[in-house]
Amino acid sequence: MTGDNDEDRRMARQGRIVAVVVAASMVLWMAAQWLGGQFGLAPRYAFLFDFAAMAAFAWGMIVTWQIWRKRRD
């Protein structure tokens, strides 16, 4: 019985980590876009921020899918 409880806690912790990473990456991406416009940074830096945000979102989707699969089993 405690094994299931520990597994539930671990999956809940993973879910919280995913939520924090996705929310933080969105806020940082928005801030980077705004700062890039204010400082007149080259467009290649905007693409760098875009790719970093997409990587964080992809990671979040993959981990969320893994959590979903574990819950189904």
ZAMARGU-4260 file (C-alpha; in steps of 0.2 Angstrom, whole numbers, plus 5000, padded with zeros to 4 digits):
<rodrens>
0) 5000/5000/5000 | 5014/5012/5004 | 5022/5008/4987 | 5007/5016/4978 | 5007/5031/4990
5) 5026/5034/4986 | 5023/5032/4968 | 5008/5044/4968 | 5019/5057/4978 | 5033/5055/4965
10) 5021/5058/4951 | 5013/5073/4959 | 5031/5080/4962 | 5035/5078/4944 | 5019/5086/4939
15) 5023/5101/4950 | 5041/5102/4942 | 5033/5102/4925 | 5021/5116/4929 | 5035/5127/4936
20) 5046/5124/4921 | 5032/5128/4909 | 5026/5143/4918 | 5044/5150/4921 | 5049/5147/4903
25) 5034/5157/4897 | 5037/5171/4908 | 5056/5171/4904 | 5052/5170/4885 | 5040/5185/4886
30) 5052/5195/4896 | 5066/5191/4883 | 5055/5196/4869 | 5051/5213/4877 | 5069/5216/4882
35) 5075/5212/4865 | 5063/5225/4857 | 5069/5238/4870 | 5087/5235/4867 | 5086/5232/4849
40) 5094/5215/4849 | 5097/5206/4833 | 5083/5194/4827 | 5095/5179/4830 | 5093/5182/4848
45) 5074/5181/4847 | 5076/5165/4838 | 5087/5158/4852 | 5074/5163/4865 | 5061/5155/4855
50) 5070/5139/4853 | 5074/5138/4872 | 5056/5141/4876 | 5051/5127/4863 | 5063/5115/4871
55) 5056/5118/4888 | 5038/5116/4882 | 5043/5100/4873 | 5051/5093/4888 | 5035/5097/4898
60) 5024/5088/4886 | 5035/5073/4886 | 5036/5072/4905 | 5017/5075/4906 | 5014/5061/4894
65) 5025/5049/4904 | 5015/5054/4920 | 4999/5051/4911 | 5005/5034/4905 | 5010/5029/4923
70) 4993/5034/4929 | 4985/5023/4917 | 4995/5007/4922
</rodrens>
